[in-house]
Amino acid sequence: MSTDLPVSLKGTVKSYGAIRAVDGLDLGIPHGGVTALLGPNGAGKSTAIGLMLGRLRPDAGSARLFGLDPRDIAARQRIGVMLQTAKLPRQLKVAELIKLFGGYYPNPMPVAEAVKLAGLEGLETRRSSALSGGQQRRLQFAIAAVGRPDLLLLDEPSVGLDLEARRAMWATVRLLRERGATILLTTHHLEEAEALADRVVVIDKGRVRASGSVAEMKSIVSGRTIRCVTALDVEALRALPHVLSATQSGRQAVLVTDSGEATMRALLIADPSVTDLEIASAGLEEAFDALVSA
C-alpha cells in the first residue's frame, strides 16, 4: 500500500476569470477515518473536489491522488465518488448499473453485497428512471462503494433522504470506515459532520481556515452559546459585551460569548421582550460560524 496521502493539494490555485475559487489551497486527507470538508457557499469546496478528481486542472500548485495525477487510471481505480448531482442511464436496472460500474474495478463487491449495503433490496430489477429521489441517491452510493475503493468521496450524500434513510446512510458510512476505507465527506448538515467525522476541515475563500477533530473545532469557540428570539438586529447583537459572533435568521438569533452572564444581562437590558432564551456550551455549528464570519 502506498504511503502517499489519498488526497494532497499543495499551493493549489484555480481561477474563473477574475474570480479565484481556490487560492493557494493546502489540503491533505490522511489514510483511514472520515474527514468532513465544510465551508459556506462559494468557499471553493466544489472546485477543490473537481481538482481532486482531475475534472479540473490547477492553474498553479499541484493536486494528487495517492501521489499520482488524478487522471491516472491507477489512481482512479482506488476511488469511488458520489457527487451531489449525477445522471444515470434511465433504461438500465439497479442491479445492471451496479454491475456495470463494478466492472471498472479490479476487485468489486458482489452486486448483492452492494445492494444490501445501500438498502436497495427489492429494487434490483427496477429501472433507474422509476426510482424516487431518495432511492436514486442510495443507488449512487452503491455505485460509489461497489469497487471497494480505498478513498470514498461523498458529496452531500444525505441530500434528498428522509430521516430514516439518512440514519441508515450514516450507519453504512461508519461500517465502511471500520473496514478501513478513507472517506471524504462534504455536507451542509453540521450535525452530520459531528456525527460521522474523525476530522474536520473548514475552508473559506479558497483556503483552509482550520482543521482538526470535532472536539478541537469546538474548542476554537470557548464560551457559551445563547439562542433567543429578539427584536435586536444582528449588528446590535454583535455590539453586546463579550459577544464573539452573532448570526440571525428573522428574529431568531444565535450568539457565542465568552461570558454568558454578562452577555445575558446586557441582552435583557437592550431588549426586555426577548423570548425563547437558551444557553448552552458552544458546538460545531457555532465554531463554524465563528470561523467563516471572522
N, C-alpha and C positions, 0 to 999 in steps of 0.2 A: 504494500500500500504506500502510495506517495506520501511524503511528509509535507508537500506543498498544501497551503490552505485551500479549502474548497472554493472560496471566493477571495480575490485580492484586487482592490482598486487602489492605485498609488498615484497621487497627484493628478487625478483624472479630471479632465475638463471637457465639457460638451456644451456648445452654444447653438442656439437657433437664432440666426441673425444677431441682433444686439442683445438678446436675452441669454445670459449664461445660466443654464439649468443646473449644471454640475460644475462646481468652482474649486478645483484642486482637491477633490474628494479622496480621503484616505480611509479605506474601509476593509477590514479583514474579518471573514467569518471562520471561526475555528471549527475543527472536527468535532462532531457529536453535539447533541443537545439542540434546543430550539432557540434561535435568535429572532427577535421581533424587530423589524425595521419600521420606525414610526416617524411621522412628520406631518405637518399641515399640508393642505392642498397647495401645490406649486413648490413644494420643498425640494423636489428633484428625485423623489423615490422612483417614479416610473422611468425616468431617464437612466437612473442607476441600474435598474433591473434590465433595461434594454442593453446597456453596456456589458453587464454580467453575462447576458445570453448571446452576445455577438450580433444582436439585431441592430445595434448602433456601434459605430467606431468612435473612439475618443479623439478629440482634437489635439489633446496633449495628455501626457501621463500614460498609464497602462491599465488594462483590465485582463485578469487571468482567472481561469477555472482550473483548479488543481495544477497550477503552474503552467498551463497551456493556453494558447489562443482559444477564446470561447467558441470559435468556429471549427476548431479541430474535432474530428469525429471521435477521437479518443476521449476528449473532454465531454462531448455531448452525450456519449453513451453512459456517462456516470451521473446524469442529472435527469430529474423529472420535473415538469413545470405545469402548474395550474394557474393560468392567467385570469384576471378579473373578467375579461370578456374573451370568448372563443367561439368559433363557428365549427360545428361538426357536420360531416356528411349526413344529410337528412334521411336518406333512404336506408342507411346501414343500421343494423340492430345493435343493442347494447353489447352483447357478447362478441359480435363481429368487430365492433370498434375496439374493444379491449384487446382482442386477439391481434388485430391489425397493428396497434401501437406497441404491444408487447413484442412483436416481431422485429422491432428496431433495436432490441437489446439482446445481449449475449445470454442472459440467464433470467428470463422473465418469470413472474409468478404464473401458476396455472390460472386460467380465466376464472374458475370457480373461486379461487382464493381472493382475487381482486374484487370480484363481485361481492363476496361476503364482507371484505374489508370496507367497502364503500356503502354497504347497506342497500345493495341493489337486488337482493334475492327476489325472484318472481318477476323481474323486469328484463331478463336476459334476451327474450325474443321480441321485445318492443323496439320499434324504430325510434331513433333519437328525436325525430320530429314530433313524436307523440308523447314525449316526456314533459312533465311540468318543469318550471324553472328550477326548483329545488332538486329534482331528480337529475336534471342536466348538470347541475353543479356536482352532485355526487358521482356522475359518470366522468366528469372532467377530473375529479380526484382519483378515481380508479385508473384512468389513463395515465395520470402523472405518476402513480405509485406502482403500476404493474411491472415496470422494469427493474424493481428493487434498486432504485438509484441511491448512490452514495450521498447525493445532495438533492433534497426535495424543496422546490421553491413554490410557496403557496401565496398567491397574490389575492388578498381579501377573500379567503376561502369560504367564509360563512355568509357572504352576500347571497340573499335570496333563500336562506334556510330558516325554517321555523325553529323555535327554541329547542324542541326535542332533537331535530336533525343537527342543530349546532352542537349540542352536548355530545351527540354520537360522534361528530367530526372531531371534537376535542379529545375524546377517548381514543380515537384512531390515531391522532397525531401523537399522543402520549405512547401508544403501543409502538409506533414506528421509531420513536426516539429510543425506547427501551431496546429495540432491535439493533440500534447503532447508527441509524440514519442521522445525517446532519440536515436540519430543517430551517429554512429561512422563511419567515412569515411576515407579510405586510398586512396591517389591519388598521381601520379607523376605530375599532372597538377596543378601547383600552382595557376593559375587563377581560377581553380575550387574550391580550398580551400578558396581563397579570396572571391569568390562569395557566398559561402554557409556557411562557418564555423562561429560559435559564439566563438569558442575556438580552438586554435591550439596547438598541442604537437609535438615537434621536438625531435626525438630520433636518436642517432648515437652511434655506438659501443656498442649497447645493453643497453644504459642508456638514460634517459631524459636529453636533453641539455637545453630546455627552454619550457615554456608553458604560455599561456595567450591568450587574444583576438588578432585578426588580427592587431589592432592598436598597442597593446603592443609589438607584434612581430616586427612590422615595427620600433618601437621606439628603438629597440636594435641597429639598424644601424642609428645613427644620421648622417646627412650629405646629400650628393648628389650622384647620380649615373651618370656615364659617359659611354656612349656607342659609339663605334667607330670601324673603320676598320684600322688596324695598322700593320706595319712590325715588331714592337717590340714583343719579346716573353713574356710569362707570368711572368717570373722572373724579366725582366726589368720593366714591368708594376708595379709589386709589390714593386719595389725599388723606384718608383716615390714618391715625397714628399706628405705626408698626405693620402696616399692610405691605406684604412683599409682592403680591399680584392680585388682580381682581378681574373677573370676567362676568359678563351679564348676558342673559337671554330674556328679552322682555323685562319683567320686573324681578325675575329670579336671578340671584347673584351668588357667586362663589368667591370668597376672599381667602387668601392664605396670609397668615400673620405670625410674627414671632413673639407676640404677646396677646394671647387670646382675651384676657380680662380687659386690658387697656383698649383693644380694638372694639370689643363688645360695648364697653361704656360709651365710647365716642360714637359708635353706630346708633345706639339708643338715644343719645342726645340729639344727633343730627336728624334722625328720623324716628320719632316716638311711635309711628304707625307700623314699624317693621313687624312682620309676622313670619311664621314657619321657621323660626330660628333654630339652627342645629350647629353644634360644634363637635369636631372630631379630629383625629390625627390626620395629617396630610397623606394622600395616597398617590398612586402613579399618575392619575389624571391631573392632580394639582402640580406635580413635578413637571409633567409635560407642558402644561400651560405656562409655568414659570420659565421654562427653558426657551419656548418658542416666542414668548412675548418680551423676552429680555432685549 
